[in-house]
Amino acid sequence: MEKSHLEAIKNEFHQHVLGLQEKITKAILTADSRIDVISDPWERVDHLGVPGGGGLTRAFSGDIIENAGVNTSKVFGAIDPEFAKKLGGTDSTMWACGISLIIHPRNPRVPTVHANFRMIVAGDKFWFGGGADLTPFYPHKEDFDYFHDTWKKACGPYKCYEWMKKECDKYFVNTHRVSEKGAEMRGVSGLFFDHYNSGDLEADFEMVKDLSNHFIESYFPIVHKRKEEVFSADDEDFQLHRRGRYVEFNLLHDRGTMFGLQTNGRVDSILISLPARAKFSYKYRPKAGSPHEEMMNYYFSENNKKNI
């Protein structure tokens, strides 16, 4: 492939994620009119200490959205040779661009959501990655089905839903927490793909761009449907405990967290994925017969196979 052609795709991908950041920002402002936004551009240096790109972090806090982050970045340059071996590139250079977002609503009847879409070039190799997943705290099964159905429809032209959902089922799992039901998932799954390169750069780019454009449709109708629902102290207590599990995953298992830290990314921008509030109680269990006990059943992959 000609270097100029790859450069053109890289530039177009960067412009796409910047545009998507603007659209998602508007969707958040529409969902929560009393929200504060911090728009924070940042720069980094690479492994050799020379300028290596940066990004734009948007941090949100409001009445409906307790905290959220919508980040874009384009980073490049030298990386640690040991990390380069783990990354799978052909030398110790890297270019990476993407959008990453996390939304933690205040009302426990509204699910948390995460999504990211990225392009990475490591030496002479390049690939795409990303996905979206839902972490609800109340058993509104119709919301889970809506989220999955939206992504299934988006994946239709590319015939990628089945394998991307299976990858998500395997990835967003707290593998250190295992019971008789298996290992606990972070939420109720969605899509996940990494190191994706079909051999057709233009086709892969168009697929990832198209999929990313479905994020707003997949999530914000749920927010508008549930954001005014009355919730109880027990609902909030369950939400805070499950947010604790979210923190465990992001700090122990999340590849994006590790990638950002190992490439000298912006620490606050990386850890903006964490909820503003979370809770831990020793051997926590929801009340027997409660909706929260029912919700626990959905955090295991056997109960998330409807759309396969």
Kinemage of the C-alpha trace (Angstrom):
@kinemage 1
@onewidth
@group {chain A} dominant
@subgroup {mainchain}
@vectorlist {calphas} color= white
{ca met a 1} P 0.000 0.000 0.000
{ca glu a 2} L 1.240 3.461 -0.836
{ca lys a 3} L 2.145 5.512 2.202
{ca ser a 4} L 0.176 8.504 0.882
{ca his a 5} L -2.992 6.392 0.703
{ca leu a 6} L -2.617 5.217 4.305
{ca glu a 7} L -1.990 8.798 5.393
{ca ala a 8} L -5.206 9.902 3.699
{ca ile a 9} L -7.200 7.223 5.558
{ca lys a 10} L -5.566 8.207 8.856
{ca asn a 11} L -6.481 11.851 8.333
{ca glu a 12} L -10.042 10.981 7.364
{ca phe a 13} L -10.449 8.769 10.418
{ca his a 14} L -9.233 11.592 12.662
{ca gln a 15} L -11.758 13.996 11.148
{ca his a 16} L -14.501 11.409 11.588
{ca val a 17} L -13.905 10.933 15.319
{ca leu a 18} L -13.759 14.698 15.864
{ca gly a 19} L -17.127 15.045 14.138
{ca leu a 20} L -18.589 12.163 16.146
{ca gln a 21} L -17.395 13.780 19.374
{ca glu a 22} L -19.402 16.884 18.478
{ca lys a 23} L -22.548 14.846 17.736
{ca ile a 24} L -22.319 12.877 20.990
{ca thr a 25} L -21.695 16.081 22.935
{ca lys a 26} L -24.923 17.539 21.505
{ca ala a 27} L -26.816 14.342 22.412
{ca ile a 28} L -25.606 14.592 26.023
{ca leu a 29} L -26.582 18.276 26.226
{ca thr a 30} L -30.034 17.427 24.872
{ca ala a 31} L -30.485 14.675 27.481
{ca asp a 32} L -29.348 16.898 30.366
{ca ser a 33} L -29.902 20.628 29.933
{ca arg a 34} L -28.323 21.419 33.323
{ca ile a 35} L -24.907 19.977 32.698
{ca asp a 36} L -21.447 21.427 33.074
{ca val a 37} L -18.874 20.708 30.374
{ca ile a 38} L -15.112 21.023 30.596
{ca ser a 39} L -13.455 20.989 27.178
{ca asp a 40} L -9.788 20.284 27.729
{ca pro a 41} L -7.223 19.944 24.911
{ca trp a 42} L -3.970 18.206 25.829
{ca glu a 43} L -0.615 17.302 24.333
{ca arg a 44} L 1.901 14.531 24.995
{ca val a 45} L 5.505 13.641 24.322
{ca asp a 46} L 6.546 10.262 22.991
{ca his a 47} L 8.964 7.738 24.479
{ca leu a 48} L 11.931 9.820 23.311
{ca gly a 49} L 10.552 13.048 24.773
{ca val a 50} L 9.555 14.749 21.517
{ca pro a 51} L 6.044 16.005 20.658
{ca gly a 52} L 3.738 13.065 19.993
{ca gly a 53} L 0.229 14.384 19.405
{ca gly a 54} L -2.556 14.751 21.945
{ca gly a 55} L -6.303 14.997 22.110
{ca leu a 56} L -9.447 16.686 23.358
{ca thr a 57} L -11.152 15.544 26.558
{ca arg a 58} L -14.714 16.588 27.294
{ca ala a 59} L -15.811 15.996 30.896
{ca phe a 60} L -19.499 16.291 31.836
{ca ser a 61} L -21.352 16.493 35.161
{ca gly a 62} L -25.008 17.308 35.633
{ca asp a 63} L -28.410 16.362 37.013
{ca ile a 64} L -29.191 13.494 34.649
{ca ile a 65} L -25.612 12.568 33.752
{ca glu a 66} L -23.652 12.288 37.003
{ca asn a 67} L -20.360 12.108 35.157
{ca ala a 68} L -19.255 11.345 31.630
{ca gly a 69} L -16.264 11.673 29.380
{ca val a 70} L -16.072 11.866 25.591
{ca asn a 71} L -12.452 11.802 24.463
{ca thr a 72} L -10.717 12.006 21.114
{ca ser a 73} L -7.017 11.545 20.587
{ca lys a 74} L -4.360 11.264 17.911
{ca val a 75} L -1.006 10.151 19.288
{ca phe a 76} L 2.142 9.117 17.484
{ca gly a 77} L 5.888 8.633 17.683
{ca ala a 78} L 8.311 6.366 19.501
{ca ile a 79} L 7.062 3.856 22.083
{ca asp a 80} L 8.861 1.662 24.571
{ca pro a 81} L 10.419 -1.270 22.647
{ca glu a 82} L 9.051 -3.811 25.135
{ca phe a 83} L 5.548 -2.425 24.739
{ca ala a 84} L 6.040 -2.437 20.951
{ca lys a 85} L 6.633 -6.201 21.105
{ca lys a 86} L 3.369 -6.682 23.039
{ca leu a 87} L 1.531 -4.409 20.610
{ca gly a 88} L 2.628 -6.554 17.663
{ca gly a 89} L 4.081 -3.879 15.421
{ca thr a 90} L 7.097 -4.144 13.162
{ca asp a 91} L 9.169 -1.474 14.932
{ca ser a 92} L 9.039 0.842 17.949
{ca thr a 93} L 6.783 3.492 16.434
{ca met a 94} L 3.032 3.893 16.709
{ca trp a 95} L 0.171 6.059 15.470
{ca ala a 96} L -3.201 5.730 17.161
{ca cys a 97} L -6.406 7.701 16.778
{ca gly a 98} L -9.839 7.183 18.237
{ca ile a 99} L -12.845 8.225 20.254
{ca ser a 100} L -13.614 6.779 23.664
{ca leu a 101} L -16.600 7.574 25.837
{ca ile a 102} L -18.236 6.590 29.088
{ca ile a 103} L -21.556 7.872 30.457
{ca his a 104} L -22.588 7.280 34.089
{ca pro a 105} L -26.181 8.520 34.620
{ca arg a 106} L -27.313 9.512 38.110
{ca asn a 107} L -30.629 7.618 38.010
{ca pro a 108} L -29.999 3.861 38.528
{ca arg a 109} L -32.899 3.094 36.192
{ca val a 110} L -30.726 4.442 33.336
{ca pro a 111} L -27.826 2.191 32.254
{ca thr a 112} L -24.196 3.172 32.082
{ca val a 113} L -22.703 2.903 28.591
{ca his a 114} L -19.226 2.699 27.118
{ca ala a 115} L -18.023 2.862 23.513
{ca asn a 116} L -14.815 3.382 21.610
{ca phe a 117} L -13.636 3.204 18.018
{ca arg a 118} L -9.962 3.403 17.072
{ca met a 119} L -7.374 2.951 14.340
{ca ile a 120} L -3.825 1.904 15.153
{ca val a 121} L -0.701 1.806 13.000
{ca ala a 122} L 2.333 0.062 14.500
{ca gly a 123} L 5.305 0.062 12.175
{ca asp a 124} L 4.053 -1.412 8.891
{ca lys a 125} L 0.944 -2.998 10.446
{ca phe a 126} L -2.448 -1.370 10.939
{ca trp a 127} L -5.809 -2.386 12.339
{ca phe a 128} L -9.107 -1.160 13.796
{ca gly a 129} L -10.799 -1.869 17.113
{ca gly a 130} L -13.647 -0.794 19.307
{ca gly a 131} L -17.216 -1.568 20.211
{ca ala a 132} L -19.966 -0.589 22.617
{ca asp a 133} L -21.401 -2.229 25.721
{ca leu a 134} L -24.240 -1.576 28.165
{ca thr a 135} L -24.104 -1.802 31.962
{ca pro a 136} L -27.622 -1.576 33.422
{ca phe a 137} L -28.571 -1.656 37.102
{ca tyr a 138} L -32.276 -2.436 36.793
{ca pro a 139} L -33.867 -5.367 34.917
{ca his a 140} L -35.571 -3.461 32.093
{ca lys a 141} L -35.071 -6.324 29.654
{ca glu a 142} L -36.703 -4.422 26.797
{ca asp a 143} L -33.887 -1.848 27.051
{ca phe a 144} L -31.235 -4.549 26.797
{ca asp a 145} L -32.994 -6.003 23.756
{ca tyr a 146} L -33.280 -2.562 22.147
{ca phe a 147} L -29.538 -1.925 22.586
{ca his a 148} L -28.581 -5.289 21.090
{ca asp a 149} L -31.140 -5.082 18.289
{ca thr a 150} L -29.805 -1.661 17.245
{ca trp a 151} L -26.275 -3.021 16.968
{ca lys a 152} L -27.460 -6.165 15.230
{ca lys a 153} L -29.122 -3.998 12.591
{ca ala a 154} L -26.004 -1.833 12.256
{ca cys a 155} L -23.850 -4.928 11.755
{ca gly a 156} L -26.199 -6.439 9.180
{ca pro a 157} L -24.386 -5.252 6.023
{ca tyr a 158} L -21.071 -6.530 7.370
{ca lys a 159} L -22.268 -9.841 8.846
{ca cys a 160} L -20.212 -9.150 11.959
{ca tyr a 161} L -22.736 -9.101 14.813
{ca glu a 162} L -22.463 -12.708 15.931
{ca trp a 163} L -18.703 -12.803 16.341
{ca met a 164} L -18.436 -9.264 17.713
{ca lys a 165} L -21.017 -10.006 20.412
{ca lys a 166} L -19.252 -13.227 21.347
{ca glu a 167} L -16.003 -11.279 21.676
{ca cys a 168} L -17.784 -8.772 23.908
{ca asp a 169} L -19.219 -11.581 26.062
{ca lys a 170} L -15.673 -12.851 26.606
{ca tyr a 171} L -13.943 -9.510 27.072
{ca phe a 172} L -15.968 -7.385 29.515
{ca val a 173} L -15.719 -9.938 32.313
{ca asn a 174} L -14.329 -9.702 35.828
{ca thr a 175} L -12.489 -12.991 35.522
{ca his a 176} L -11.301 -12.687 39.134
{ca arg a 177} L -14.907 -12.954 40.360
{ca val a 178} L -16.221 -16.464 39.727
{ca ser a 179} L -19.263 -18.220 41.193
{ca glu a 180} L -21.256 -21.313 40.359
{ca lys a 181} L -22.776 -19.297 37.491
{ca gly a 182} L -19.375 -18.522 36.010
{ca ala a 183} L -17.367 -15.301 35.860
{ca glu a 184} L -19.245 -12.029 36.296
{ca met a 185} L -19.661 -9.822 33.261
{ca arg a 186} L -19.371 -6.052 33.663
{ca gly a 187} L -22.784 -5.545 32.086
{ca val a 188} L -25.020 -7.160 29.469
{ca ser a 189} L -22.550 -7.144 26.577
{ca gly a 190} L -22.706 -5.460 23.185
{ca leu a 191} L -19.976 -5.427 20.517
{ca phe a 192} L -16.202 -5.780 20.777
{ca phe a 193} L -13.456 -6.181 18.168
{ca asp a 194} L -9.705 -5.678 18.198
{ca his a 195} L -6.789 -6.054 15.743
{ca tyr a 196} L -9.356 -6.069 12.933
{ca asn a 197} L -7.803 -6.071 9.457
{ca ser a 198} L -9.647 -7.896 6.685
{ca gly a 199} L -6.999 -6.966 4.096
{ca asp a 200} L -9.227 -4.258 2.598
{ca leu a 201} L -8.379 -0.984 4.331
{ca glu a 202} L -11.147 1.061 2.687
{ca ala a 203} L -13.825 -1.524 3.530
{ca asp a 204} L -12.642 -1.790 7.136
{ca phe a 205} L -12.606 1.983 7.503
{ca glu a 206} L -16.135 2.324 6.117
{ca met a 207} L -17.410 -0.435 8.420
{ca val a 208} L -15.929 1.088 11.558
{ca lys a 209} L -17.123 4.566 10.603
{ca asp a 210} L -20.639 3.256 9.930
{ca leu a 211} L -20.810 1.261 13.162
{ca ser a 212} L -19.630 4.219 15.231
{ca asn a 213} L -22.386 6.382 13.751
{ca his a 214} L -24.992 4.079 15.359
{ca phe a 215} L -23.907 4.767 18.929
{ca ile a 216} L -26.297 7.656 19.530
{ca glu a 217} L -29.236 5.630 18.228
{ca ser a 218} L -28.295 2.650 20.414
{ca tyr a 219} L -28.253 4.503 23.717
{ca phe a 220} L -29.937 7.898 24.003
{ca pro a 221} L -33.522 6.697 23.425
{ca ile a 222} L -33.051 4.604 26.588
{ca val a 223} L -31.858 7.677 28.487
{ca his a 224} L -34.883 9.737 27.451
{ca lys a 225} L -37.221 6.859 28.265
{ca arg a 226} L -35.897 6.266 31.805
{ca lys a 227} L -34.330 9.492 33.059
{ca glu a 228} L -37.432 10.743 34.909
{ca glu a 229} L -38.283 7.418 36.566
{ca val a 230} L -38.565 7.454 40.344
{ca phe a 231} L -35.940 5.307 42.050
{ca ser a 232} L -35.431 4.032 45.593
{ca ala a 233} L -32.525 4.045 48.012
{ca asp a 234} L -32.132 0.314 47.334
{ca asp a 235} L -31.874 1.039 43.587
{ca glu a 236} L -29.083 3.522 44.230
{ca asp a 237} L -27.290 1.200 46.645
{ca phe a 238} L -27.257 -1.567 44.039
{ca gln a 239} L -26.046 0.864 41.372
{ca leu a 240} L -23.131 1.982 43.549
{ca his a 241} L -22.078 -1.592 44.283
{ca arg a 242} L -22.176 -2.520 40.603
{ca arg a 243} L -20.192 0.609 39.808
{ca gly a 244} L -17.598 -0.845 42.165
{ca arg a 245} L -17.419 -3.880 39.870
{ca tyr a 246} L -17.034 -1.472 36.942
{ca val a 247} L -14.020 0.084 38.653
{ca glu a 248} L -12.526 -3.370 39.232
{ca phe a 249} L -12.743 -4.217 35.542
{ca asn a 250} L -11.357 -0.914 34.321
{ca leu a 251} L -8.353 -1.010 36.637
{ca leu a 252} L -7.572 -4.731 36.448
{ca his a 253} L -8.525 -5.887 32.966
{ca asp a 254} L -9.264 -3.067 30.538
{ca arg a 255} L -6.806 -2.997 27.615
{ca gly a 256} L -7.622 0.603 26.783
{ca thr a 257} L -6.587 1.729 30.271
{ca met a 258} L -3.308 -0.164 29.976
{ca phe a 259} L -2.684 1.119 26.420
{ca gly a 260} L -3.195 4.727 27.467
{ca leu a 261} L -0.917 4.473 30.481
{ca gln a 262} L 1.813 2.581 28.607
{ca thr a 263} L 1.890 5.099 25.752
{ca asn a 264} L 2.249 8.141 28.014
{ca gly a 265} L -1.376 9.166 27.606
{ca arg a 266} L -3.164 11.768 29.713
{ca val a 267} L -3.906 10.051 33.042
{ca asp a 268} L -7.021 12.072 33.924
{ca ser a 269} L -8.385 11.508 30.424
{ca ile a 270} L -7.774 7.754 30.721
{ca leu a 271} L -9.350 7.440 34.179
{ca ile a 272} L -12.357 9.586 33.294
{ca ser a 273} L -14.012 6.216 32.612
{ca leu a 274} L -14.411 5.709 36.374
{ca pro a 275} L -17.716 6.652 38.048
{ca ala a 276} L -17.878 9.680 40.316
{ca arg a 277} L -19.267 7.470 43.101
{ca ala a 278} L -18.935 3.748 43.791
{ca lys a 279} L -19.241 1.430 46.781
{ca phe a 280} L -17.802 -1.778 48.161
{ca ser a 281} L -19.237 -3.938 50.946
{ca tyr a 282} L -17.795 -7.229 52.036
{ca lys a 283} L -19.659 -10.145 50.387
{ca tyr a 284} L -22.392 -7.851 49.100
{ca arg a 285} L -25.647 -9.493 48.024
{ca pro a 286} L -28.881 -7.780 46.913
{ca lys a 287} L -32.046 -8.443 48.880
{ca ala a 288} L -33.743 -11.756 48.131
{ca gly a 289} L -36.681 -11.392 45.741
{ca ser a 290} L -35.719 -7.856 44.732
{ca pro a 291} L -35.349 -6.527 41.171
{ca his a 292} L -31.648 -6.243 41.922
{ca glu a 293} L -31.370 -9.964 42.613
{ca glu a 294} L -33.085 -10.502 39.267
{ca met a 295} L -30.648 -8.082 37.634
{ca met a 296} L -27.702 -10.115 38.919
{ca asn a 297} L -28.731 -12.981 36.627
{ca tyr a 298} L -28.071 -10.827 33.561
{ca tyr a 299} L -24.384 -10.413 34.413
{ca phe a 300} L -23.602 -13.904 33.134
{ca ser a 301} L -23.200 -14.705 29.443
{ca glu a 302} L -25.634 -17.623 29.463
{ca asn a 303} L -28.435 -15.087 30.012
{ca asn a 304} L -27.274 -12.755 27.224
{ca lys a 305} L -27.655 -14.937 24.152
{ca lys a 306} L -31.000 -13.667 22.839
{ca asn a 307} L -29.618 -11.866 19.811
{ca ile a 308} L -27.109 -14.474 18.652
